Amino acid sequence: MTGARTRKTTEPKSKTKKGPAPGQGAALSSSEITALVEGTHGDPFAVLGVHPGEKGLLARCFIPHAETVSAHTLAGKEVGQLTRLHDEGLFEGRLSIRKRQPLVYHAANAGGEWRVTDPYSFGPVLGEMDDYLIGEGSHTRLFDKMGAHHIDHEGATGMHFAVWAPNARRVSVVGDFDEWDGRRHVMRARRDTGIWEIFVPDIGPGHAYKFEIVGPGGNLMALKADPFAFRAEMRPDTSSITTGPLRHKWGDEAHREHWRQADFRRQPVSVYEVHAGSWRLKEDDGFLTWDELNEQLIPYVLDMGYTHIEFLPVSEHPYDPSWGYQTTGLYAPSARFGEPEGMARFVDAAHQCGIGVILDWVPAHFPLDPHSLSYFDGTALYEHADPRQGYHPDWNTAIYNFGRKEVRSYLVNNALFWAECYHVDGLRVDAVASMLYLDYSRKAGEWIPNREGGRENLEAIEFLQSMNREVYGQHPGVVTIAEESTSWPGVSKPVHEGGLGFGFKWNMGFMHDTLEYLQEDPLYRKHHHDKITFGLVYAFSENFVLPLSHDEVVHGKGTLLNKMPGDDWRKFANLRAYYGFMWGYPGKKLLFMGQEFAQIREWSEARGLDWHLLGEERHVGMRNLVKDLNHLYRGTPALYARDCEPEGFEWLIGDDAENSVFAWQRKAPGEEPVVVVTNFTPNVHERYTVPMPAEGWWREVMNTDASAYGGSGVGNGDGVQAEAGSGGRACATITIPPLATIMLKRNT
């Protein structure tokens, strides 16, 4: 592992030589020389580089292995010969120039010559305005300032490094460009903000690096990866990688403009949830690259009629079985799938096909890997020191200190980064409930009440509100979605109205109640009728996404198909009926990969989906059903345009528990309604009377029992006639197939 390339903290001492001759400036003391060569000097910028002497300017540099050094301007003019003060490579000499400027040293030893542009001869890159905004916690362009950036500075080209470590005694950038030697590039401390920075000339993209940090007690920390790294090594290696600006010319403006102008609540949204590492594997079981996903995943999603792809976290993470939810590199697309530009090409290609890209985003916790954020500068910096606040028992991870402005800024900037730099269409925020409650998964005495004595995490609330304000304020068209499993009020209510400010909330109640209902034998479902009807009591209290997510098909829960009771015929019929029911139910749709063709085995991140099942008619039928549901949904405004508003739904039959039949209409202004009827028993209901919105001929536009989907083929042919009934309301006599959902739309 890269992290193993650590040098000893104390180098062997060699003989200290006398300082410069009189007239060249005050000599360094022996203790300063020792501190420089041992990497313990408190402020190398105060003594290395170019400084005034008694008779003009002098230069000091530390170049290990050098025996002779001469100083030159960037233009190549020699301006001085330096004297070696210490055998480890510390040099000093008078300069013939009168104005301070960057220098290039020509170094030599018995093995040859090389050049070193002096990082200590350059001024800082960050400015007073950066200090002010960072100190205030209001800087929303931190990803342009922090981390590693390839820039031109004071006549030279190189990498600027900046990292927040306010309690460190020393911070050095180390990498394959300096033999991982923490003495060579000790950074400049900006004490007001706790940020350390250095410009290292002559290095570009593609170099491995980390930060070597000496904590407040003088202890050398494990080498730390850059919290703002834009690229990282492939696990198990853990170094950050220097990059240049993202090399991609975007062509997705039409897509982005559409969503800037659209009301997301009133658009069709059908999401295909994907784990990029296991959707499909190569023949050698390797990961598909972003370009290969572009060639394979995008056409599949387009054909299937989904509107969006939602990826489980694709930021860098060291442990495959975490599925990306224990991320160590929030700003770096995972090296598993190739270079960062590959991800940009994927998003752009998806957009040009009309497909949005949503990322799972994890500000709820972070892992304790030694190269990551845990005790970053020798103190609890990103996390709370008290484990009752800073440790998550469920996942053995640390919890961000949301009350610290620098931590909030780090996370808010990350949300903005993905929206701006990779043009993502949305962020689905994981584990929001664990953020909102201080006592989440904790017993009495294991948590600390808030300042008002309650269990609500007021600092996390403020962070989430701040994040949503900034995302929606700076990037109209980008949506945020909360995975929030409790009844917390106003999750998708605007911040200015007292809400958390998310655009949508996952409807976990829908998922749990309907799956519990469907796992009952159909004979007993009549006793659990309210599992289906109760959801409509709160269906419009939030803007909901209906999720059938990855969490429901792992850890012994079985796939959706295997949750269904009965023999194979009933399992497939139940699942088809459920999909039809869900696509007709108010709320946006989300389905985890593989469930569209009724995957039989539980999902595992270690293998690809069982695509061979598409050689069997029943699985092909299931996939065709989901495809047709998506296309019907997208082409029928009554099914989506009022997903989040009560005017879009009306019960037609909600009380037939005996037959486990449900019927409702979906509506939208100016559009023909759609009638949805579901029968959750294996009985055929012939001549069943259903109240209808209007008289006329109603076409059967969807029947999940159709033979094309693997069903029995029972249905209503071309449609049914609705006629005036008692009480003046139209009614139709229909046939309801077994374990099926049908949808009817009036001919006009």
C-alpha positions in Angstrom: 0.0 0.0 0.0 1.1 3.5 -0.7 0.6 4.4 3.0 3.5 2.1 3.8 6.0 4.4 2.1 6.6 6.3 5.3 10.1 7.5 6.2 11.4 7.6 9.7 10.5 10.6 11.7 14.1 11.3 12.7 17.0 11.1 10.2 20.5 10.2 11.3 22.3 13.4 12.3 25.5 14.3 10.4 28.0 16.9 11.1 26.8 20.5 11.1 29.1 22.9 9.3 29.7 26.5 10.0 27.4 29.1 8.6 28.2 31.6 5.8 31.1 33.9 5.8 30.7 37.4 7.3 28.8 39.7 5.1 26.4 37.1 3.8 23.8 37.6 6.5 23.2 36.2 10.0 24.0 32.5 10.2 21.4 30.0 11.1 21.9 28.6 14.5 22.8 24.9 14.9 19.4 24.2 16.4 17.7 25.7 13.4 19.8 23.7 11.0 19.1 20.6 12.9 15.3 21.4 12.9 15.3 21.9 9.1 17.1 18.7 8.3 15.0 16.7 10.8 11.7 18.2 9.7 10.9 19.8 13.0 11.3 23.4 12.2 8.1 25.4 13.1 8.2 27.7 10.1 10.5 26.8 7.2 9.1 29.6 5.1 10.8 32.0 7.5 14.3 30.7 6.7 14.2 28.9 3.4 13.7 30.6 0.1 14.9 34.1 -0.6 15.5 36.5 2.3 17.2 39.8 3.0 20.8 39.5 4.4 23.3 42.1 5.6 24.5 42.8 2.1 21.6 42.0 -0.2 19.4 38.9 -0.7 20.4 35.4 0.2 18.9 32.0 -0.6 18.6 28.9 1.5 17.4 25.5 0.3 17.1 22.0 1.4 18.0 19.5 -1.4 18.8 16.0 -0.1 21.6 14.2 -2.1 23.0 17.4 -3.5 26.7 18.2 -3.1 26.8 21.5 -4.9 24.0 24.0 -5.7 23.9 27.1 -7.8 20.9 29.6 -7.9 19.3 30.8 -11.1 16.4 32.9 -12.1 13.4 31.3 -13.9 14.8 32.7 -17.1 18.0 30.8 -16.5 20.5 33.4 -15.3 22.9 32.3 -12.7 22.6 34.6 -9.6 24.7 32.8 -6.9 26.6 29.8 -5.7 25.4 28.3 -2.4 27.4 26.7 0.4 26.4 23.5 2.0 25.6 23.9 5.7 24.7 20.3 6.4 25.5 17.0 4.7 21.8 16.2 4.5 21.5 18.9 1.8 21.0 22.2 3.5 22.5 25.1 1.4 22.8 28.9 1.7 24.4 31.6 -0.4 24.3 35.3 -1.3 22.4 36.3 -4.5 23.4 38.9 -7.1 19.8 40.1 -7.6 18.2 42.9 -5.7 14.5 41.9 -6.1 13.0 38.9 -4.5 11.9 36.4 -7.1 11.4 32.7 -7.6 14.6 30.7 -8.1 15.7 27.5 -9.8 18.6 25.6 -8.2 21.0 23.5 -10.3 22.0 20.7 -8.0 24.7 18.1 -8.6 26.5 15.1 -7.1 28.7 12.4 -8.3 25.8 10.7 -10.0 24.7 13.7 -12.1 22.9 17.0 -12.2 19.3 18.0 -11.8 17.2 21.1 -11.3 14.9 22.1 -8.5 12.5 25.1 -8.6 12.4 26.4 -5.1 8.9 26.2 -3.6 10.0 28.5 -0.7 10.8 31.3 -3.1 7.1 31.7 -4.1 4.5 33.7 -2.3 1.1 32.3 -1.1 -1.7 31.5 -3.5 -4.6 31.9 -1.2 -5.6 35.5 -0.4 -7.3 37.6 2.3 -10.7 37.1 0.8 -10.3 33.4 0.9 -9.3 33.7 4.6 -12.3 35.8 5.3 -14.8 33.6 3.6 -13.3 30.4 4.9 -13.2 31.8 8.4 -16.8 32.8 8.1 -17.8 29.4 6.7 -19.4 30.9 3.7 -16.9 30.0 1.0 -18.8 28.1 -1.7 -15.8 27.6 -4.1 -13.6 25.7 -1.7 -13.0 23.0 -4.4 -11.3 25.7 -6.5 -8.9 26.5 -3.6 -8.4 23.4 -1.4 -6.8 20.1 -2.5 -4.3 20.0 -5.3 -4.6 22.3 -8.3 -2.4 22.6 -11.4 -1.8 26.3 -11.8 0.5 29.0 -13.1 2.0 31.1 -10.3 4.5 33.8 -10.4 6.0 32.7 -13.6 6.1 28.9 -13.0 3.7 26.0 -13.5 3.1 23.4 -10.8 0.7 22.1 -8.2 -0.8 24.2 -5.4 -1.7 22.1 -2.3 -4.0 23.3 0.5 -5.3 21.4 3.5 -7.1 22.2 6.7 -5.3 21.0 9.8 -5.5 23.8 12.4 -4.0 21.8 15.3 -1.0 20.3 13.5 2.5 21.3 14.4 3.6 20.5 10.9 2.1 19.5 7.6 4.1 18.4 4.6 2.9 17.3 1.2 4.8 14.1 0.3 4.6 12.0 -2.8 6.4 10.2 -5.6 7.9 13.6 -6.6 9.9 14.0 -3.4 10.6 10.4 -2.3 7.8 10.7 0.3 10.2 12.9 2.4 8.2 15.1 4.8 11.2 17.5 5.2 11.1 18.7 1.6 7.7 20.3 1.2 6.7 21.6 4.7 3.7 23.7 4.0 3.0 27.4 5.0 0.6 27.7 7.9 -2.2 30.3 7.5 -2.9 30.5 11.3 -6.2 32.5 11.0 -7.9 29.7 9.2 -5.9 26.6 10.1 -5.1 26.0 6.4 -1.7 24.9 5.2 -0.6 25.6 1.7 2.4 25.3 -0.6 3.0 25.8 -4.4 5.3 23.0 -5.7 6.6 23.9 -9.1 7.3 21.6 -12.0 4.9 18.8 -11.1 1.7 18.1 -13.0 -1.1 15.7 -13.1 -0.6 12.0 -12.3 1.5 12.1 -9.2 0.6 10.2 -6.0 0.6 12.3 -2.9 -0.5 12.4 0.7 -0.1 14.8 3.7 2.4 14.0 6.4 1.0 15.5 9.6 2.7 16.0 12.9 0.0 16.3 15.6 -0.1 18.8 18.4 1.7 16.4 20.7 4.5 16.0 18.3 3.3 12.6 17.1 3.6 11.7 13.4 0.1 10.7 12.1 -0.5 8.1 9.5 -0.1 9.6 6.1 -3.4 11.2 5.2 -5.1 11.3 1.9 -6.3 14.7 0.7 -9.9 15.4 1.8 -10.4 17.4 -1.4 -8.5 15.0 -3.7 -10.1 14.9 -7.2 -8.6 11.5 -8.0 -7.3 8.6 -5.9 -5.4 5.4 -6.4 -7.1 2.1 -7.0 -7.7 0.2 -3.7 -5.9 -1.2 -1.8 -3.5 1.7 -2.5 -4.8 4.9 -0.8 -2.9 7.9 -2.1 -4.4 10.9 -3.7 -3.5 11.7 -7.3 -2.8 15.1 -8.7 -5.0 16.2 -11.6 -5.5 19.1 -13.9 -8.8 20.8 -14.8 -11.4 18.3 -15.9 -10.7 17.7 -19.6 -14.2 17.5 -21.1 -16.2 19.7 -23.4 -19.9 19.4 -22.3 -22.7 19.0 -24.8 -25.6 18.7 -22.5 -26.9 22.3 -22.3 -30.4 21.4 -23.7 -30.9 18.7 -21.0 -29.8 21.0 -18.2 -31.9 23.9 -19.5 -35.0 21.6 -19.6 -34.6 20.7 -15.9 -33.8 24.3 -14.9 -37.3 25.3 -16.2 -39.2 22.1 -15.1 -41.1 21.5 -12.0 -39.6 18.2 -10.9 -42.7 17.2 -9.0 -44.7 17.4 -12.2 -42.4 15.5 -14.5 -42.2 11.7 -15.0 -39.4 10.3 -12.9 -38.6 6.6 -13.0 -35.2 5.8 -11.5 -33.0 2.8 -12.2 -30.9 2.3 -9.1 -27.5 0.9 -10.0 -24.4 -0.3 -8.3 -21.8 0.5 -11.0 -19.4 -2.2 -9.8 -21.8 -5.1 -10.2 -24.4 -4.2 -12.8 -22.4 -6.2 -15.3 -18.8 -7.5 -15.0 -16.2 -8.2 -17.7 -15.3 -11.7 -18.6 -12.4 -11.5 -16.2 -14.7 -10.3 -13.5 -13.2 -6.8 -13.7 -15.2 -3.6 -13.4 -16.7 -1.9 -16.4 -15.1 1.5 -17.1 -17.2 4.6 -17.4 -16.8 4.4 -21.1 -18.0 0.8 -21.1 -20.9 1.7 -18.9 -21.7 4.4 -21.5 -21.8 1.8 -24.2 -23.9 -0.7 -22.3 -25.8 0.8 -19.5 -27.1 4.0 -21.2 -28.7 2.1 -24.2 -30.3 -0.4 -21.8 -31.8 2.3 -19.6 -33.0 4.2 -22.6 -34.7 1.2 -24.1 -36.2 0.4 -20.7 -37.8 3.8 -20.5 -36.3 5.0 -17.3 -35.8 8.7 -16.9 -32.9 8.6 -14.4 -30.0 6.4 -13.3 -29.2 6.6 -9.6 -25.8 5.3 -8.6 -24.9 3.9 -5.3 -22.0 6.1 -4.1 -19.2 6.3 -6.8 -16.9 8.5 -4.8 -13.7 6.8 -3.6 -13.9 4.1 -1.0 -11.5 1.4 0.2 -13.9 -1.4 1.0 -16.0 -3.0 -1.7 -18.6 -4.6 0.6 -19.5 -1.1 1.9 -21.0 -0.5 -1.6 -19.5 3.0 -1.5 -21.3 4.1 1.7 -18.1 4.3 3.6 -16.4 6.9 1.5 -12.9 8.2 2.0 -12.7 10.5 -1.0 -15.9 12.6 -1.3 -14.5 14.6 -4.2 -12.9 11.8 -6.2 -14.8 9.5 -8.6 -13.7 5.9 -7.7 -10.6 4.7 -9.5 -12.5 1.4 -10.0 -14.1 2.8 -13.1 -11.2 4.7 -14.7 -10.2 8.3 -14.9 -12.5 11.2 -13.8 -13.0 12.3 -17.3 -14.7 9.0 -18.0 -17.4 9.9 -15.5 -17.9 13.3 -17.2 -18.3 11.5 -20.5 -20.8 9.1 -19.1 -23.0 11.9 -17.5 -22.8 13.9 -20.7 -23.8 11.0 -22.9 -26.7 10.1 -20.6 -27.9 13.7 -20.7 -27.7 13.8 -24.5 -30.0 10.8 -24.5 -32.4 12.5 -22.1 -31.4 10.5 -19.0 -30.6 12.1 -15.7 -27.9 11.0 -13.3 -28.4 11.0 -9.6 -25.7 10.1 -7.1 -26.1 8.6 -3.6 -24.3 11.0 -1.3 -23.1 10.2 2.2 -22.7 13.1 4.7 -24.0 11.0 7.6 -20.8 9.2 8.5 -17.3 8.4 7.4 -14.9 5.4 8.0 -12.1 5.2 10.5 -9.4 4.1 8.0 -6.1 5.7 9.1 -5.5 7.4 5.8 -8.9 9.1 5.9 -10.5 11.9 8.0 -10.4 10.3 11.4 -8.3 12.3 13.8 -7.0 14.1 10.8 -4.6 16.5 12.4 -4.1 14.5 15.6 -7.4 15.8 17.1 -11.1 15.1 16.5 -11.3 17.5 13.6 -14.1 16.4 11.3 -15.8 14.3 14.0 -16.7 14.9 17.6 -14.2 13.8 20.3 -17.0 12.3 22.5 -18.1 9.0 21.0 -21.6 9.7 22.2 -21.7 12.3 19.4 -18.9 11.3 17.1 -19.1 7.5 16.7 -21.8 5.6 14.9 -22.5 2.2 16.5 -24.4 0.7 13.5 -21.6 1.1 11.0 -18.4 1.4 13.1 -17.9 4.8 11.6 -17.3 8.4 12.7 -20.0 11.1 12.6 -19.3 14.5 11.2 -19.3 17.4 13.6 -22.0 19.4 11.8 -21.7 22.2 14.3 -18.2 23.1 13.1 -18.4 25.7 10.3 -15.4 24.2 8.4 -17.0 20.8 8.4 -20.3 22.1 7.2 -18.5 24.1 4.5 -16.6 21.0 3.4 -19.8 19.0 2.9 -21.9 21.8 1.3 -19.1 22.5 -1.1 -19.0 18.8 -2.0 -22.7 18.9 -2.9 -22.0 21.9 -5.1 -18.9 20.2 -6.6 -20.9 17.3 -8.0 -23.5 19.6 -9.4 -21.1 21.9 -11.1 -18.1 19.8 -12.1 -19.9 16.6 -13.1 -23.3 18.1 -14.0 -25.2 15.5 -11.9 -29.0 16.0 -11.8 -29.5 15.1 -8.2 -28.1 13.9 -4.9 -29.9 11.3 -2.9 -28.8 11.8 0.7 -28.2 8.6 2.6 -29.2 7.9 6.2 -30.8 11.3 7.0 -32.7 9.9 10.0 -29.4 9.0 11.6 -28.4 12.6 11.2 -31.6 14.1 12.6 -31.7 12.2 15.9 -29.0 12.3 18.5 -30.3 9.1 20.0 -30.5 7.2 16.7 -29.5 3.6 17.5 -28.5 4.6 21.0 -29.7 3.7 24.5 -30.2 6.0 27.4 -26.9 7.4 28.5 -25.3 6.8 25.1 -26.1 10.2 23.7 -26.0 13.9 24.6 -29.1 16.1 24.4 -29.1 19.2 22.3 -28.8 22.7 23.8 -32.5 22.7 24.4 -32.5 19.3 26.1 -34.0 17.5 23.2 -33.1 14.6 20.9 -33.0 16.5 17.7 -29.6 17.2 16.2 -30.0 20.9 15.7 -26.6 21.3 14.0 -27.4 18.6 11.5 -30.7 20.3 10.7 -28.9 23.5 10.1 -26.4 21.8 7.8 -29.0 20.0 5.7 -30.9 23.3 5.4 -27.8 25.1 4.3 -26.9 22.4 1.8 -30.3 22.5 0.2 -30.4 26.3 0.1 -27.0 26.4 -1.7 -27.8 23.6 -4.1 -31.2 24.9 -5.2 -29.9 28.5 -5.1 -26.8 27.9 -7.3 -28.0 25.0 -9.4 -31.7 25.2 -10.4 -32.6 21.9 -12.0 -30.6 19.8 -9.5 -32.8 17.9 -7.1 -32.0 16.6 -3.6 -33.7 13.5 -2.2 -33.7 12.4 1.4 -33.6 8.8 2.6 -35.5 9.5 5.8 -37.3 6.7 7.5 -39.2 8.5 10.2 -42.1 10.9 10.4 -39.9 14.0 10.7 -42.2 16.8 9.4 -41.3 18.9 6.4 -38.4 17.0 4.9 -39.4 18.2 1.4 -40.7 21.5 2.5 -38.7 24.6 1.6 -36.3 26.0 4.2 -38.0 29.4 4.2 -41.2 27.6 5.3 -39.4 25.8 8.1 -38.6 22.5 6.3 -35.4 20.8 5.6 -35.5 21.9 2.0 -35.2 18.6 0.1 -37.0 18.2 -3.2 -38.1 14.7 -2.4 -38.2 12.1 0.3 -38.1 8.3 -0.1 -41.4 6.8 1.0 -40.1 4.1 3.2 -43.6 3.6 4.7 -44.9 2.6 1.3 -42.1 0.2 0.7 -42.4 -1.5 4.1 -46.2 -1.7 4.3 -46.7 -2.9 0.7 -44.0 -5.6 1.0 -45.3 -6.8 4.3 -48.8 -7.0 2.7 -47.5 -8.9 -0.3 -45.6 -11.4 1.7 -48.9 -12.6 3.2 -50.6 -15.5 1.6 -53.4 -14.1 -0.6 -55.9 -16.0 1.5 -55.1 -13.7 4.5 -54.5 -10.4 2.7 -58.0 -9.3 3.5 -57.0 -9.1 7.1 -54.2 -6.6 6.2 -56.1 -4.4 3.8 -55.1 -1.3 5.7 -51.4 -1.9 4.8 -52.4 -0.7 1.3 -54.9 2.0 2.1 -53.0 3.6 5.0 -50.4 5.0 2.7 -52.9 7.3 1.0 -53.5 9.1 4.4 -50.0 10.7 4.1 -49.2 10.2 0.4 -49.2 14.0 -0.2 -47.6 15.2 3.1 -44.2 15.1 1.3 -43.0 14.9 -2.2 -42.4 11.2 -2.4 -40.2 8.8 -4.3 -41.5 5.2 -4.1 -38.3 3.1 -3.6 -37.8 -0.6 -4.1 -34.1 -0.2 -3.3 -31.0 -2.3 -2.9 -31.6 -2.5 0.9 -34.6 -4.8 0.2 -32.6 -7.4 -1.7 -29.6 -8.1 0.5 -28.6 -9.6 3.9 -31.0 -12.5 3.8 -34.1 -10.5 2.8 -34.3 -12.3 -0.6 -35.1 -10.7 -3.9 -38.4 -9.1 -4.6 -39.5 -12.2 -6.5 -38.7 -14.4 -3.6 -40.6 -12.2 -1.1 -43.8 -13.2 -3.0 -45.6 -16.3 -1.6 -46.7 -19.4 -3.5 -45.4 -21.4 -6.4 -43.4 -19.8 -9.3 -46.5 -18.8 -11.2 -47.9 -16.9 -8.2 -44.5 -15.4 -7.4 -44.2 -13.9 -10.9 -47.9 -12.9 -11.0 -47.7 -11.2 -7.6 -44.6 -9.2 -8.6 -46.1 -8.2 -11.9 -49.3 -7.0 -10.1 -47.1 -5.1 -7.6 -45.2 -3.3 -10.3 -48.4 -2.3 -12.0 -49.8 -1.1 -8.7 -46.7 0.9 -7.9 -46.5 2.6 -11.3 -50.2 3.6 -10.9 -49.7 4.8 -7.4 -48.9 8.5 -6.7 -45.2 9.2 -6.3 -42.0 8.9 -8.4 -40.6 5.5 -9.0 -37.3 3.8 -8.1 -36.4 0.2 -8.8 -33.0 -1.5 -8.0 -31.2 -3.2 -10.9 -32.0 -6.8 -11.6 -35.5 -6.6 -10.1 -36.8 -5.5 -13.5 -36.2 -9.0 -14.8 -37.0 -10.8 -11.5 -33.5 -11.6 -10.3 -33.7 -14.8 -8.3 -30.4 -14.7 -6.3 -29.9 -12.0 -3.7 -27.7 -9.2 -5.0 -24.0 -9.2 -4.1 -21.5 -6.5 -4.9 -19.0 -9.3 -5.7 -20.8 -10.6 -8.9 -22.7 -9.3 -11.8 -26.4 -9.6 -12.3 -27.8 -12.9 -13.5 -28.3 -11.7 -17.1 -28.6 -15.4 -18.2 -32.1 -15.4 -16.8 -33.2 -13.4 -19.8 -33.0 -16.7 -21.7 -36.2 -17.7 -19.9 -39.6 -16.5 -21.0 -41.0 -15.5 -17.6 -38.0 -13.2 -16.9 -38.2 -11.7 -20.3 -41.9 -11.1 -19.7 -41.1 -9.3 -16.4 -38.6 -7.0 -18.1 -41.0 -6.3 -20.9 -43.6 -5.3 -18.3 -41.3 -2.9 -16.5 -40.3 -1.4 -19.9 -44.0 -1.0 -20.9 -44.9 0.5 -17.6 -42.1 3.1 -17.9 -43.1 4.1 -21.4 -46.8 4.2 -20.4 -46.0 6.3 -17.3 -43.8 8.7 -19.2 -46.4 9.2 -22.0 -49.4 9.6 -19.7 -49.5 12.9 -17.7 -52.4 11.7 -15.5 -49.9 9.1 -14.1 -47.2 11.7 -13.1 -48.2 15.3 -13.4 -49.9 15.4 -9.9 -47.8 12.8 -8.2 -47.3 15.0 -5.2 -50.7 16.7 -4.9 -54.0 15.2 -3.7 -55.9 16.5 -6.7 -54.1 13.8 -8.7 -55.7 10.9 -6.9 -59.2 9.6 -6.1 -60.2 6.3 -4.6 -62.8 4.5 -6.6 -62.8 1.3 -4.5 -60.8 1.2 -1.3 -62.9 -0.9 1.0 -63.2 -4.3 -0.7 -61.0 -6.2 1.7 -62.8 -9.4 1.1 -61.7 -9.6 -2.5 -58.4 -7.7 -2.0 -59.4 -5.4 -4.8 -58.3 -1.7 -5.0 -59.3 0.8 -7.6 -58.5 4.5 -8.1 -58.2 7.1 -10.7 -55.1 9.3 -11.5 -55.8 12.8 -12.7 -54.1 15.9 -14.1 -55.6 19.2 -15.3 -56.5 19.0 -19.0 -55.7 15.3 -19.3 -57.8 12.2 -19.5 -57.7 10.3 -16.3 -56.4 6.8 -15.9 -58.3 4.1 -13.8 -56.0 1.7 -12.0 -57.5 -1.6 -10.7 -55.5 -4.2 -8.7 -56.5 -7.7 -7.6 -54.2 -9.2 -5.1 -55.8 -12.6 -5.0 -55.4 -15.5 -7.5 -59.1 -15.4 -8.2 -60.5 -14.0 -11.5 -63.3 -11.5 -10.7 -65.7 -11.5 -13.6 -68.4 -8.9 -14.1 -66.9 -6.8 -11.3 -68.5 -3.3 -11.1 -66.1 -0.3 -10.8 -67.1 3.3 -10.5 -65.7 5.3 -13.4 -64.8 9.0 -13.9 -67.0 9.3 -17.0 -69.1 7.4 -19.5 -67.6 6.1 -22.7 -65.3 3.5 -24.0 -62.3 2.8 -21.8 -59.3 1.0 -23.4 -57.3 -1.4 -21.4 -53.8 0.2 -21.8 -52.1 -2.1 -19.3 -52.7 -5.6 -18.0 -49.9 -7.2 -16.0 -51.6 -10.6 -16.6 -51.1 -10.4 -20.4 -49.6 -13.4 -22.0 -46.8 -11.2 -23.4 -45.6 -10.7 -19.8 -45.9 -14.4 -18.9 -49.4 -14.1 -17.5 -52.6 -16.1 -18.1 -54.0 -13.8 -20.7 -57.2 -12.9 -18.8 -58.5 -9.4 -19.4 -60.9 -7.1 -21.1 -59.7 -7.3 -24.7 -59.9 -3.9 -26.3 -61.6 -2.3 -23.3 -64.9 -1.8 -21.5 -67.9 0.4 -21.7 -68.7 2.8 -18.9 -72.4 3.7 -18.5 -74.5 5.9 -16.2 -75.1 4.1 -13.0 -77.2 4.7 -9.9 -76.6 8.1 -8.2 -75.5 9.6 -11.6 -72.0 8.2 -11.5 -70.7 6.1 -14.4 -69.8 2.5 -13.8 -68.2 -0.3 -15.8 -68.5 -4.0 -15.5 -65.0 -5.5 -16.0 -63.0 -8.6 -15.6 -60.2 -8.4 -13.2 -57.4 -10.9 -13.9 -55.9 -13.0 -11.1 -53.0 -11.4 -9.2 -52.9 -8.5 -11.6 -53.2 -4.8 -12.2 -55.0 -3.3 -15.1 -55.1 0.4 -16.3 -58.0 1.9 -18.3 -58.0 5.1 -20.3 -61.0 6.6 -22.1 -61.1 6.9 -25.9 -61.7 10.6 -26.8 
